Amino acid sequence: MTQARKTLIVIAGPTAVGKTALSIAVAQQYHTAVISADSRQCYKEMSIGTAKPAQEELSAVPHYFINSHSIQEEVNAGMYEQLALGYCAEIFAQQDVAVVCGGTGLYIKALCEGIDEMPSVERSIEKGIQAEFETKGLEWLQQRMQEQDPAFYAQAEQQNHSRLIRALAFIESTGTSILHYRSNTVKERPFNIIKIGLDLPREVLYHRINRRVDMMMEQGLMNEIEILYPYRQLKNLQTVGYQEFYEQDTWPLSSSALAAAVDKVKQHSRNYAKRQLTWFRKDKGYSWFAPDEMQQVLDYIRQSL
């Protein structure tokens, strides 16, 4: 079979919906491997807080882009595009199907459609903005972004400080809005793509998210947070599940501060799930299923191949 007839099966959706279990089942059905499309599970040091698959799940089928990098390395969508295309080529050399599983929409888009090459950002500028944000807060960052790049700000996730910092650093480094490099030109890929989205009723999904955070705490998330405390200023730790603990006023955390951090993780995880669904719903190429509709998913894949 030529590579042009190979097929990439994408399984996407919000956090805690059940992507991992379904992707493993599909990979087992087709005797193939899973490529993660999660921007945090690639980091070796971040396991519990990223809901990384358990060891038995990782052993069930081959996995790519999990535990592949250190938190001190920078990984972005452009890098992921090249890495994931390499993983696909490796899998397709042996199998006709590969599975991608994850909730990082930009990474999935980069693999399926390509991403525009962009000039590099001055790290000193980005670090300076990060330092000012930590001192002056989100409102200052939003105002600065609106002044520097109103077009980007109008369509940005205005509560997502990491993306605002990156976009602000980009325009201050290059003098050009990051929007200038979003041509939306879709690159042709030498394989077919089947996109499957998973969703649940909102109240069910939110209950699963809250329960997952509780389970993380039971599994030792606080120990992981403490081990990574010396690295808390790294951009890769400025993410849901970690930053909420490091933002507290006291350290070690008091019982009240710990409870407040856990509540924030739940809230921010629910907010993130909502943004993920908004992103994936914009792509009309997805067919949507509940995570327990295994047979329906397999039937749909079979019909689409």
C-alpha positions in Angstrom: 0.0 0.0 0.0 1.4 3.4 -0.9 1.7 6.2 1.7 -1.0 8.2 -0.2 -3.5 5.5 0.9 -2.4 5.5 4.6 -4.9 6.9 7.1 -4.5 9.1 10.2 -7.3 8.7 12.7 -7.6 11.8 15.0 -9.4 11.4 18.3 -9.9 14.8 19.9 -12.0 16.5 22.5 -11.9 18.3 25.9 -9.9 17.3 28.9 -11.2 14.3 30.9 -13.7 13.2 28.3 -12.1 9.8 27.7 -9.8 10.2 24.7 -7.0 8.0 26.0 -9.1 4.8 26.5 -10.8 5.1 23.1 -7.6 5.9 21.2 -5.9 2.8 22.7 -8.8 0.6 21.8 -8.8 1.9 18.2 -5.0 1.4 18.0 -5.4 -2.1 19.2 -8.1 -2.8 16.6 -5.7 -1.7 13.8 -2.5 -3.1 15.4 -0.9 0.4 15.4 0.5 3.1 17.6 -0.8 6.3 19.2 0.8 9.8 18.6 0.0 12.1 21.5 -1.2 15.6 20.6 -1.0 16.9 24.2 1.3 19.9 24.6 2.1 18.9 28.3 2.3 15.1 28.4 5.5 15.2 26.4 7.4 16.5 29.5 9.0 13.8 31.6 8.7 15.6 34.9 5.0 16.4 34.6 2.9 13.3 35.0 0.1 13.5 37.5 -0.9 17.1 36.8 -1.1 16.4 33.1 -3.2 13.2 33.5 -0.6 11.3 31.6 -1.7 7.7 30.6 -0.9 5.1 33.2 2.0 2.7 32.6 -0.4 -0.1 31.7 -2.0 2.1 29.1 1.4 3.2 27.7 2.3 -0.5 27.5 -0.9 -1.5 25.7 0.2 0.0 22.4 3.3 2.0 21.3 3.0 5.7 22.1 4.9 8.7 20.7 5.4 12.2 22.1 4.9 11.1 25.7 7.9 11.6 28.1 9.9 12.7 25.1 11.1 16.1 26.4 12.2 17.9 29.5 10.4 20.9 31.1 13.5 22.9 30.3 13.1 22.4 26.6 10.9 24.5 24.4 8.3 22.7 22.3 5.9 24.6 20.0 3.4 23.8 17.3 5.9 24.2 14.5 8.3 21.7 16.2 5.3 19.4 16.8 4.4 19.4 13.1 7.8 18.1 12.1 8.0 15.6 14.9 4.5 14.2 14.3 5.1 13.9 10.6 8.2 11.9 11.4 6.2 9.7 13.8 3.6 9.2 11.0 6.2 8.2 8.5 7.7 5.7 11.0 4.3 4.1 11.7 3.2 4.1 8.1 6.3 2.2 7.1 4.8 -0.7 9.0 1.1 -0.1 9.2 -1.7 1.4 7.2 -3.3 3.3 10.1 -1.9 5.7 12.8 -3.9 7.2 15.7 -3.5 10.7 17.0 -5.0 11.5 20.5 -5.1 14.8 22.3 -6.7 18.0 23.2 -4.2 20.6 22.0 -6.1 21.9 19.0 -3.2 23.9 17.5 -0.9 20.8 17.5 -3.6 18.7 15.7 -4.1 21.5 13.2 -0.3 21.7 12.7 -0.1 18.0 11.9 -3.2 17.9 9.7 -2.9 21.2 7.9 0.5 22.6 8.5 1.5 25.8 10.3 3.0 29.0 9.0 6.7 29.6 9.6 7.2 32.5 11.9 10.2 34.7 12.9 11.7 33.9 16.3 10.8 35.9 19.3 13.4 37.6 21.4 13.6 35.6 24.6 14.7 38.7 26.6 11.6 40.5 25.5 9.3 37.6 26.4 11.0 37.2 29.8 10.6 41.0 30.5 6.9 40.8 29.7 6.5 37.7 31.9 8.2 39.5 34.8 6.0 42.6 34.4 2.9 40.4 34.2 3.9 38.7 37.5 4.1 42.1 39.1 1.3 44.0 37.5 -1.3 41.3 36.7 -3.6 40.2 34.0 -5.4 43.6 33.6 -2.1 45.3 32.8 -1.3 42.6 30.2 -4.7 42.8 28.6 -4.4 46.6 28.3 -0.9 46.4 26.9 -2.0 43.8 24.3 -5.0 45.9 23.3 -2.7 48.9 22.8 0.0 47.1 20.8 -2.1 44.7 18.7 -5.9 45.5 18.9 -6.7 43.2 16.0 -5.2 40.2 17.8 -6.7 41.1 21.1 -10.2 41.3 19.7 -10.1 37.6 18.8 -7.8 36.3 21.5 -8.5 34.2 24.6 -8.3 37.3 26.8 -8.0 35.3 30.0 -5.1 33.2 28.7 -2.1 35.1 29.9 0.4 32.7 28.3 -0.9 33.3 24.8 -1.2 37.0 25.4 2.4 37.1 26.5 3.6 35.2 23.5 1.6 37.4 21.1 2.8 40.6 22.8 6.4 39.4 22.7 6.0 38.5 19.1 4.9 42.0 18.0 7.5 43.7 20.2 10.2 41.5 18.7 9.2 41.6 15.0 7.1 44.8 14.7 4.4 42.7 13.1 1.2 41.1 14.5 1.2 37.3 14.8 -2.0 37.5 12.7 0.1 38.4 9.7 1.5 34.9 9.7 -1.8 33.1 9.9 -2.5 32.5 6.2 -4.7 29.5 6.8 -3.1 27.8 3.8 -3.7 24.1 4.2 -0.8 21.9 3.3 -1.5 18.7 1.4 -0.6 15.6 3.4 0.4 12.2 1.8 -2.3 10.4 3.9 -6.0 10.4 4.5 -7.4 11.9 7.7 -10.4 10.8 9.7 -11.4 13.2 12.6 -13.4 12.0 15.5 -14.5 14.3 18.3 -15.6 13.1 21.7 -18.0 15.0 23.9 -20.4 14.5 26.9 -23.2 16.6 28.4 -21.7 19.6 30.1 -22.7 18.6 33.6 -21.3 15.1 33.1 -18.0 16.4 31.7 -17.6 18.9 34.5 -18.2 16.2 37.1 -15.5 14.1 35.5 -13.1 17.0 35.5 -13.7 17.7 39.2 -13.4 14.0 40.0 -10.2 13.8 38.0 -8.6 16.6 40.0 -9.6 14.9 43.3 -8.0 11.7 42.0 -4.8 13.6 41.1 -4.5 14.8 44.6 -5.0 11.2 45.9 -2.3 10.0 43.5 0.2 12.5 44.9 -0.1 15.6 42.8 1.1 17.8 45.8 4.4 15.8 45.9 4.9 16.5 42.2 4.1 20.2 42.7 6.7 20.3 45.5 9.4 18.6 43.5 8.9 21.0 40.6 8.7 24.1 42.9 12.3 25.2 42.1 11.3 25.3 38.4 8.0 27.1 38.8 9.1 30.1 36.7 9.5 28.0 33.6 6.9 28.7 30.9 6.1 25.0 30.7 4.9 25.1 34.3 2.7 28.2 33.7 -0.2 25.9 33.0 -3.4 24.6 34.5 -2.8 22.1 37.3 0.5 23.6 38.4 0.3 27.4 38.3 -2.7 27.5 40.7 -0.4 26.1 43.4 2.5 28.3 42.7 0.4 31.5 42.7 -0.7 31.1 46.3 0.7 33.7 48.7 2.2 31.2 51.2 4.7 28.3 50.7 4.6 25.6 52.0 0.8 25.9 51.4 -1.5 26.3 54.3 -4.6 24.0 54.3 -6.8 26.9 53.2 -4.3 27.9 50.4 -4.2 24.2 49.3 -8.0 24.0 49.1 -8.1 27.3 47.2 -5.6 26.0 44.7 -7.5 22.8 44.1 -10.7 24.7 43.5 -8.9 26.9 41.0 -7.5 23.9 39.2 -11.1 22.5 38.8 -12.4 25.9 37.7 -9.6 26.5 35.2 -9.8 22.9 33.9 -13.5 23.4 33.2 -12.8 26.7 31.5 -10.1 25.0 29.4 -12.5 22.2 28.4 -15.0 24.9 27.1 -12.2 26.5 25.0 -11.2 23.1 23.6 -14.7 22.4 22.5 -15.1 25.8 20.9 -11.9 25.2 18.9 -12.8 21.7 17.7 -16.4 22.6 16.9 -15.2 25.2 14.5 -13.7 22.4 12.4 -16.6 20.8 10.4 -14.4 17.8 9.5 -15.1 16.2 12.9 -17.7 13.6 13.5 -18.9 13.5 17.1 -19.4 10.6 19.4 -19.8 9.9 23.2 -16.6 8.3 24.6 -18.5 5.0 25.3 -19.7 4.6 21.7 -16.8 2.3 20.8 -18.7 0.2 18.3 -20.2 3.3 16.5 -16.7 4.8 16.3 -15.2 1.6 14.8 -18.1 1.3 12.4 -17.6 4.9 11.3 -13.9 4.4 10.8 -14.5 1.2 8.8 -16.9 3.0 6.5 -14.5 5.9 6.1 -11.5 3.9 5.2 
